[in-house]
Amino acid sequence: MRRREFLAGAAGAALSSSVLGQIASAADDKPVACPDCTNTYASPAEAMKSPRENLAYVTATNVGVSAERPDYLAVVDLDPASKSYSQVVHRLAMPKVGDELHHFGWNACSSCHGDAAHARKYLVLPGLRSSRIHIADASNPRAPKLHKVIEAEEIFERTNLSAPHTVHCLPSGQVMLSMLGDKASDAPGGFLLLDDKFEIAGRWEATPGELRYNYDYWYQPRHNAMFSSEWAAPKTFRGGFNLDDVKAGKYGSRLYVWDWKERKLKQTLELGETGMIPLEVRCHHDPASTHGFVGAALSSTMWHFQKSADAWSAEKVIAVDPVETKGWPFPVPGLITDLVLSLDDRWLYFSNWLHGDIRQYDVSDPAHPRLAGQAWLGGVIGKGEKIGGRALGGGPQMLQLSLDGKRLYVTNSLFSSWDDQFYPKMKEEGSYMLQLDCNTESGGLAVNEKFFVDFGAEPDGPTRAHEVRFPGGDSTSDIWV
């Protein structure tokens, strides 16, 4: 059976272990052309040749800013030739307040390329606080509209899960979300499946095993593996950060390896005290590769993981030293909060939310990263540069990289209660969105001073900007199988 024929036939099936086994074994077959597919790509190299992004979708969160205004999805014009360049051109408001729109994703991506039944058309927008899941129809890319809302009560009743976070499409046409807690906001959470009609299909994992906490995930079917990371129980992080909670073991330090076919935990990699709060997980985009990275936020360390024989291992490859800072009772950690890999797997970018810098590393040799570029954008240690004569509040946080790897987009909100704790002026000043030009030959970062989206000047008042996605896909939502 050819790979695309299999995927089309399996699109409506549940993720049973037999189905996942066929996906893994069929992944090496040559792709079949699919002229009716929308914005998915046969390979990372093909994606890198796609047209430049001209719109961005950005979550705008009013939690902690206004008790009366719901969160919304902002559409930002990225076309330098447009009269509305660097402006919000559409706002899709959620129906209720208090969602905390955070991470979001597509119903389809390159893992189901070649399946005409599934095109990149719908955005899945979870509320991290409310546990509601919103489905937006982006058939008109410039003006998405609300398609459906899955209420928290239905999720609680059907799965005993809450606090949806990472969204990935699956090769079957289903969508999977990492869930950080149960209906009582306790750990460990799990993984929620939605079918191609956005109905709850149940939980993905056959058993939670020794899962302690949950956060981000990435899958690599060719290696029968999925990787997940740890934050904390929703009731722990929701109210703000408390160092005593770390001392009490209420925050994570593990990277989990799952058996993709059996949907069971296979291996636990304990990162220890120098790997506290491992958040974002990024595997190589090359589906044949056995390399990946995870950033430990509190420890401000970057870890490289890889497969050797039948086991996976992780090693610390970058450490950001804390900085003595006036007014702080302890040296300020960098706080690595987001990372992104270019589609050719050569360049790694990550943000130090407290220090205020973005770093670019050449990871051609994944075990030995080489610092190639750095830009200072806000932060608390006093190195932030002015953009267009304006001092930046907050620190660089969420990152999104263009498919060709040449433009890096940045927003500065982490999580509302943590924003209020470390950058209290953000609720009054709102967020920003910036764009950096990336030198992909020898390395280097330069701020594009013509691009500045001021989310503090929104028509209904300031708001917090978080994750960024593009209609044609991006470097953190597309997975190849």
C-alpha positions as CSV (number, residue, x, y, z in Angstrom):
1,M,0.0,0.0,0.0
2,R,1.4,3.4,-0.9
3,R,1.8,5.9,1.9
4,R,-0.8,8.5,0.8
5,E,-3.4,5.8,0.0
6,F,-2.9,4.4,3.5
7,L,-3.3,7.8,5.1
8,A,-6.4,8.6,3.2
9,G,-8.0,5.3,4.2
10,A,-7.0,5.7,7.8
11,A,-8.1,9.3,8.2
12,G,-11.2,8.6,10.1
13,A,-9.9,5.8,12.2
14,A,-9.0,5.9,15.9
15,L,-5.3,5.9,16.7
16,S,-5.1,2.2,17.5
17,S,-1.7,0.7,17.9
18,S,-2.1,-1.3,14.6
19,V,-2.9,2.0,12.7
20,L,0.1,3.7,14.2
21,G,2.3,0.8,13.3
22,Q,1.3,1.0,9.7
23,I,2.0,4.7,9.7
24,A,5.5,4.1,10.9
25,S,6.2,1.3,8.5
26,A,4.7,3.1,5.5
27,A,6.6,6.4,6.1
28,D,9.5,5.5,3.8
29,D,7.3,5.2,0.7
30,K,7.5,7.9,-2.0
31,P,4.8,10.6,-1.7
32,V,1.9,10.8,-4.1
33,A,1.0,14.2,-5.7
34,C,-2.1,15.8,-4.2
35,P,-3.1,19.0,-6.2
36,D,-6.1,19.5,-4.1
37,C,-4.2,19.8,-0.8
38,T,-3.9,23.2,0.8
39,N,-0.6,24.5,2.2
40,T,1.0,21.2,3.2
41,Y,4.4,20.0,1.9
42,A,6.0,16.8,0.9
43,S,9.3,17.6,2.7
44,P,10.9,20.4,4.7
45,A,12.9,21.3,1.6
46,E,9.7,21.9,-0.3
47,A,8.3,24.0,2.5
48,M,11.3,26.2,2.5
49,K,10.7,27.0,-1.2
50,S,7.1,28.1,-0.6
51,P,6.0,31.8,-1.0
52,R,6.8,34.3,1.8
53,E,4.3,34.5,4.6
54,N,2.0,37.6,4.2
55,L,-0.3,37.1,7.3
56,A,0.2,36.0,10.9
57,Y,-2.3,34.8,13.4
58,V,-1.5,35.9,16.9
59,T,-3.3,35.0,20.2
60,A,-4.3,38.1,22.1
61,T,-5.1,37.5,25.8
62,N,-7.1,39.9,28.0
63,V,-6.8,37.8,31.2
64,G,-5.5,40.0,33.9
65,V,-6.0,43.0,31.8
66,S,-9.8,43.2,31.5
67,A,-12.4,41.1,33.2
68,E,-15.0,42.2,30.6
69,R,-13.1,41.6,27.3
70,P,-12.7,38.2,25.8
71,D,-9.5,37.0,24.3
72,Y,-9.2,37.2,20.5
73,L,-7.2,36.0,17.5
74,A,-5.5,38.9,15.8
75,V,-4.6,38.8,12.1
76,V,-1.4,40.8,11.4
77,D,-0.4,42.0,7.9
78,L,3.2,40.8,7.1
79,D,3.4,42.0,3.5
80,P,6.0,44.8,3.3
81,A,4.2,46.1,0.1
82,S,0.9,46.4,1.8
83,K,-0.6,49.7,3.1
84,S,-1.5,47.9,6.3
85,Y,1.9,46.3,6.8
86,S,2.7,45.7,10.5
87,Q,-0.9,46.3,11.5
88,V,-3.7,44.2,13.0
89,V,-6.2,43.8,10.1
90,H,-8.8,41.5,11.8
91,R,-9.9,40.4,15.3
92,L,-11.8,37.3,16.0
93,A,-13.2,37.5,19.5
94,M,-13.9,34.4,21.6
95,P,-17.5,34.1,22.9
96,K,-16.6,34.2,26.6
97,V,-14.1,35.8,28.9
98,G,-11.3,34.2,30.8
99,D,-9.8,31.7,28.3
100,E,-6.1,32.7,28.3
101,L,-5.5,31.8,24.7
102,H,-2.0,30.4,24.7
103,H,-0.7,27.9,22.2
104,F,-2.7,26.8,19.2
105,G,-2.4,24.9,16.0
106,W,-3.8,23.6,12.7
107,N,-6.3,20.8,12.0
108,A,-3.9,19.6,9.2
109,C,-0.2,19.9,8.5
110,S,2.5,18.2,6.5
111,S,2.1,14.9,8.4
112,C,-1.0,14.3,6.3
113,H,0.3,15.8,3.1
114,G,-1.2,13.9,0.1
115,D,-4.5,13.3,1.9
116,A,-7.1,15.4,-0.1
117,A,-9.6,14.9,2.7
118,H,-7.6,17.1,5.1
119,A,-6.4,20.6,4.3
120,R,-5.0,23.3,6.5
121,K,-8.2,25.1,7.0
122,Y,-9.1,25.2,10.7
123,L,-7.3,26.7,13.7
124,V,-7.6,24.9,17.0
125,L,-7.5,27.5,19.8
126,P,-7.4,26.2,23.4
127,G,-8.1,28.2,26.5
128,L,-5.4,27.3,29.0
129,R,-7.4,28.6,31.9
130,S,-10.9,27.9,30.8
131,S,-10.3,24.5,29.2
132,R,-12.6,25.5,26.3
133,I,-11.4,24.6,22.8
134,H,-12.3,26.9,20.0
135,I,-12.3,26.0,16.3
136,A,-11.8,28.8,13.8
137,D,-12.5,28.5,10.1
138,A,-9.6,30.2,8.2
139,S,-11.0,29.6,4.7
140,N,-10.8,33.3,4.3
141,P,-7.3,33.7,5.7
142,R,-7.6,37.5,6.3
143,A,-10.9,37.1,8.3
144,P,-11.2,33.8,10.2
145,K,-14.6,33.1,11.7
146,L,-15.6,30.9,14.7
147,H,-16.7,27.5,13.7
148,K,-17.3,25.6,16.9
149,V,-16.6,25.7,20.7
150,I,-16.0,22.6,22.8
151,E,-17.0,23.4,26.3
152,A,-14.8,22.5,29.3
153,E,-17.6,20.5,30.9
154,E,-17.8,18.1,28.0
155,I,-14.0,17.6,28.2
156,F,-14.1,17.0,31.9
157,E,-16.9,14.5,31.6
158,R,-15.5,12.6,28.6
159,T,-11.8,12.5,29.5
160,N,-11.2,14.0,33.0
161,L,-8.7,16.3,31.5
162,S,-8.2,20.1,31.7
163,A,-5.8,22.9,30.7
164,P,-5.2,22.2,27.0
165,H,-1.8,23.3,25.7
166,T,0.1,22.1,22.6
167,V,-1.9,21.3,19.4
168,H,-0.6,19.1,16.7
169,C,-2.4,17.5,13.7
170,L,-1.8,13.7,13.3
171,P,-1.2,11.7,10.1
172,S,-4.7,10.2,10.6
173,G,-6.5,13.5,10.3
174,Q,-7.1,13.7,14.0
175,V,-5.9,16.5,16.3
176,M,-4.1,15.8,19.6
177,L,-3.7,18.3,22.4
178,S,-1.5,17.9,25.5
179,M,-3.6,18.5,28.6
180,L,-1.8,19.7,31.7
181,G,-4.2,18.6,34.4
182,D,-7.4,16.7,35.3
183,K,-10.8,18.3,35.9
184,A,-9.6,19.3,39.5
185,S,-6.5,21.0,38.0
186,D,-4.2,18.4,39.5
187,A,-1.4,16.6,37.6
188,P,-0.5,14.6,35.6
189,G,-2.9,15.4,32.8
190,G,-2.6,13.5,29.5
191,F,-3.5,13.8,25.8
192,L,-6.8,14.6,24.2
193,L,-7.9,13.4,20.7
194,L,-10.3,15.3,18.4
195,D,-11.6,13.6,15.3
196,D,-11.8,15.3,11.9
197,K,-15.2,16.7,12.8
198,F,-13.8,18.2,16.0
199,E,-15.7,15.8,18.2
200,I,-13.9,14.4,21.3
201,A,-12.5,11.0,20.4
202,G,-11.1,10.2,23.9
203,R,-7.6,10.1,25.3
204,W,-4.6,9.1,23.2
205,E,-2.5,7.4,25.9
206,A,-3.4,3.8,26.7
207,T,-2.1,4.4,30.2
208,P,-0.4,7.5,31.9
209,G,2.2,5.2,33.3
210,E,4.6,7.2,35.5
211,L,3.8,10.5,33.9
212,R,4.2,13.2,36.6
213,Y,3.5,16.4,34.8
214,N,2.7,17.4,31.2
215,Y,3.4,20.3,28.9
216,D,4.7,20.2,25.3
217,Y,5.2,17.2,22.9
218,W,6.5,16.2,19.5
219,Y,6.2,12.9,17.6
220,Q,8.6,11.0,15.3
221,P,6.7,7.9,13.9
222,R,9.7,6.6,11.9
223,H,11.4,6.0,15.3
224,N,8.1,4.9,17.0
225,A,8.6,7.8,19.5
226,M,6.8,10.7,21.0
227,F,8.5,13.1,23.4
228,S,6.7,15.1,26.1
229,S,8.0,17.6,28.7
230,E,6.9,18.9,32.1
231,W,5.7,22.2,33.6
232,A,3.5,21.7,36.7
233,A,-0.1,21.0,37.7
234,P,-2.4,23.9,36.6
235,K,-3.3,24.7,40.3
236,T,0.5,25.2,40.9
237,F,1.4,27.6,38.0
238,R,-2.0,29.3,37.5
239,G,-1.6,31.8,40.4
240,G,2.1,32.7,39.7
241,F,5.6,31.4,40.3
242,N,6.7,30.5,43.8
243,L,10.2,29.3,44.4
244,D,9.0,27.2,47.3
245,D,7.0,25.1,44.9
246,V,10.2,24.2,43.1
247,K,11.8,23.1,46.4
248,A,8.7,21.1,47.2
249,G,9.0,19.2,43.9
250,K,5.9,20.7,42.3
251,Y,7.7,21.6,39.0
252,G,9.0,19.2,36.4
253,S,12.5,18.1,35.4
254,R,11.8,15.2,33.0
255,L,11.7,14.4,29.3
256,Y,9.4,11.5,28.5
257,V,9.8,9.1,25.6
258,W,6.5,7.4,24.5
259,D,6.0,4.3,22.4
260,W,4.1,5.8,19.5
261,K,2.5,2.5,18.4
262,E,1.5,1.2,21.8
263,R,0.8,4.7,23.3
264,K,2.6,3.9,26.5
265,L,5.6,5.5,28.3
266,K,8.8,3.8,27.3
267,Q,11.5,5.8,29.0
268,T,11.9,8.7,31.4
269,L,14.9,11.0,31.1
270,E,15.5,12.8,34.4
271,L,17.3,16.1,33.7
272,G,17.8,16.8,37.4
273,E,18.6,20.2,39.1
274,T,20.2,21.6,36.0
275,G,17.2,20.7,33.9
276,M,14.4,22.3,35.9
277,I,11.1,23.0,34.1
278,P,11.8,21.6,30.6
279,L,9.2,23.3,28.4
280,E,9.4,23.4,24.6
281,V,10.3,20.2,22.7
282,R,11.6,20.4,19.1
283,C,12.7,17.4,17.1
284,H,14.6,17.7,13.8
285,H,12.2,18.3,10.9
286,D,13.9,15.5,9.0
287,P,11.8,12.5,9.9
288,A,14.7,10.2,9.6
289,S,16.8,12.1,12.2
290,T,17.0,10.9,15.8
291,H,18.0,14.3,17.2
292,G,16.0,16.9,19.1
293,F,16.2,19.7,21.7
294,V,14.3,20.7,24.9
295,G,14.8,23.9,26.8
296,A,14.8,23.9,30.6
297,A,13.3,27.3,31.6
298,L,14.3,27.7,35.2
299,S,17.7,26.2,34.9
300,S,18.3,28.1,31.7
301,T,19.9,25.2,29.9
302,M,19.4,23.6,26.5
303,W,19.4,19.8,26.2
304,H,20.2,17.8,23.1
305,F,18.5,14.3,23.0
306,Q,19.2,11.5,20.6
307,K,18.7,7.8,20.0
308,S,21.5,5.3,20.5
309,A,20.6,1.7,19.6
310,D,17.2,1.2,21.3
311,A,17.5,3.9,24.0
312,W,17.3,7.6,24.1
313,S,19.6,9.9,26.0
314,A,19.8,13.6,26.8
315,E,22.8,15.9,27.5
316,K,23.1,19.5,28.4
317,V,24.7,21.4,25.5
318,I,24.1,25.1,26.4
319,A,23.9,26.9,29.8
320,V,22.9,30.5,30.2
321,D,24.6,31.9,33.3
322,P,22.5,33.9,35.8
323,V,23.3,37.6,36.2
324,E,23.6,39.6,39.5
325,T,21.0,42.4,39.1
326,K,20.2,45.3,41.3
327,G,16.9,44.8,43.2
328,W,16.9,41.0,42.8
329,P,17.6,38.8,45.9
330,F,19.3,36.2,43.8
331,P,21.1,36.1,40.4
332,V,18.6,36.4,37.6
333,P,18.3,33.3,35.4
334,G,17.9,33.7,31.7
335,L,14.6,31.7,31.8
336,I,14.6,30.0,28.4
337,T,10.9,30.0,27.5
338,D,10.7,29.2,23.8
339,L,12.8,27.7,21.0
340,V,12.5,27.0,17.3
341,L,14.5,25.0,14.8
342,S,14.8,26.1,11.1
343,L,13.4,23.6,8.7
344,D,16.8,22.6,7.5
345,D,17.7,21.7,11.1
346,R,20.7,24.0,11.0
347,W,19.7,26.9,13.1
348,L,18.4,26.9,16.7
349,Y,16.8,30.0,18.2
350,F,15.7,30.5,21.8
351,S,14.5,33.3,24.0
352,N,15.7,34.3,27.5
353,W,12.6,36.0,28.8
354,L,14.2,37.5,31.9
355,H,17.6,38.4,30.5
356,G,15.9,39.9,27.4
357,D,17.9,38.3,24.6
358,I,17.3,36.0,21.7
359,R,20.1,33.7,20.7
360,Q,20.9,32.0,17.4
361,Y,23.0,28.8,17.4
362,D,24.5,26.9,14.5
363,V,23.5,23.3,15.4
364,S,24.9,21.6,12.3
365,D,26.5,19.4,14.9
366,P,23.6,19.0,17.3
367,A,25.8,18.0,20.2
368,H,28.1,21.0,19.9
369,P,26.0,24.2,19.2
370,R,27.9,27.3,18.2
371,L,26.6,30.8,19.1
372,A,26.1,32.7,15.9
373,G,23.8,35.7,16.7
374,Q,22.2,37.5,19.5
375,A,19.7,40.4,19.9
376,W,18.6,42.2,23.1
377,L,14.9,43.0,23.4
378,G,13.8,44.2,26.8
379,G,14.5,42.1,29.9
380,V,15.3,43.0,33.5
381,I,19.1,43.1,33.5
382,G,19.3,46.4,31.6
383,K,20.7,45.4,28.2
384,G,17.6,45.9,26.1
385,E,18.0,48.1,23.1
386,K,15.5,50.7,21.9
387,I,13.5,49.9,18.7
388,G,12.5,53.0,16.8
389,G,13.5,55.1,19.8
390,R,11.2,53.1,22.0
391,A,12.3,51.1,25.1
392,L,10.8,47.6,25.1
393,G,8.8,46.3,28.1
394,G,8.8,42.7,29.1
395,G,11.2,40.3,27.5
396,P,11.3,38.3,24.3
397,Q,9.2,35.1,24.6
398,M,7.3,33.3,21.9
399,L,9.2,32.8,18.6
400,Q,8.1,31.8,15.2
401,L,10.3,31.3,12.2
402,S,9.4,31.8,8.5
403,L,9.5,28.6,6.4
404,D,12.6,29.9,4.5
405,G,14.3,30.5,7.9
406,K,15.0,34.2,7.1
407,R,12.5,36.0,9.4
408,L,12.0,35.4,13.1
409,Y,8.8,36.9,14.7
410,V,8.7,37.6,18.5
411,T,6.1,38.4,21.1
412,N,6.7,39.0,24.8
413,S,3.8,37.6,27.0
414,L,4.5,34.4,28.8
415,F,1.4,33.7,31.0
416,S,-0.8,36.4,32.5
417,S,0.0,35.8,36.2
418,W,3.7,35.3,35.5
419,D,3.7,38.5,33.4
420,D,2.1,40.4,36.3
421,Q,4.7,39.1,38.6
422,F,7.9,39.8,36.6
423,Y,6.7,42.5,34.2
424,P,3.8,44.2,36.0
425,K,3.6,47.1,33.5
426,M,2.6,44.7,30.7
427,K,-1.1,44.8,31.7
428,E,-1.0,48.6,31.1
429,E,1.4,48.8,28.2
430,G,0.3,45.7,26.4
431,S,2.5,43.5,24.3
432,Y,4.6,44.0,21.2
433,M,5.3,41.9,18.1
434,L,8.7,42.3,16.4
435,Q,10.5,40.7,13.4
436,L,14.2,40.0,13.2
437,D,16.1,39.3,10.0
438,C,18.2,36.1,10.2
439,N,21.5,35.6,8.4
440,T,21.3,32.0,7.3
441,E,24.7,31.9,5.7
442,S,27.1,32.8,8.5
443,G,24.7,33.6,11.3
444,G,23.5,36.9,12.8
445,L,20.3,38.6,13.9
446,A,19.1,42.2,13.1
447,V,15.9,43.8,14.2
448,N,13.6,45.0,11.3
449,E,12.8,48.5,12.6
450,K,10.0,48.9,10.0
451,F,8.0,46.2,11.7
452,F,6.4,46.9,15.1
453,V,2.9,45.8,16.2
454,D,1.9,47.6,19.3
455,F,-0.7,45.5,21.2
456,G,-0.8,48.3,23.7
457,A,-2.6,50.5,21.2
458,E,-5.4,48.1,20.3
459,P,-8.8,49.8,19.8
460,D,-10.4,48.3,23.0
461,G,-7.3,48.7,25.1
462,P,-3.9,46.9,25.7
463,T,-3.7,43.1,25.4
464,R,-1.1,40.4,25.7
465,A,0.3,38.8,22.5
466,H,1.5,35.2,22.6
467,E,1.9,32.5,19.9
468,V,2.2,33.2,16.2
469,R,1.2,31.0,13.2
470,F,1.1,31.5,9.5
471,P,-1.6,30.4,7.0
472,G,1.0,28.4,5.0
473,G,2.4,26.7,8.0
474,D,5.4,27.4,10.1
475,S,8.5,25.9,11.8
476,T,6.8,24.7,15.0
477,S,3.5,23.2,13.7
478,D,4.6,21.1,10.7
479,I,5.8,17.5,11.3
480,W,6.9,15.1,8.6
481,V,6.4,11.3,8.9
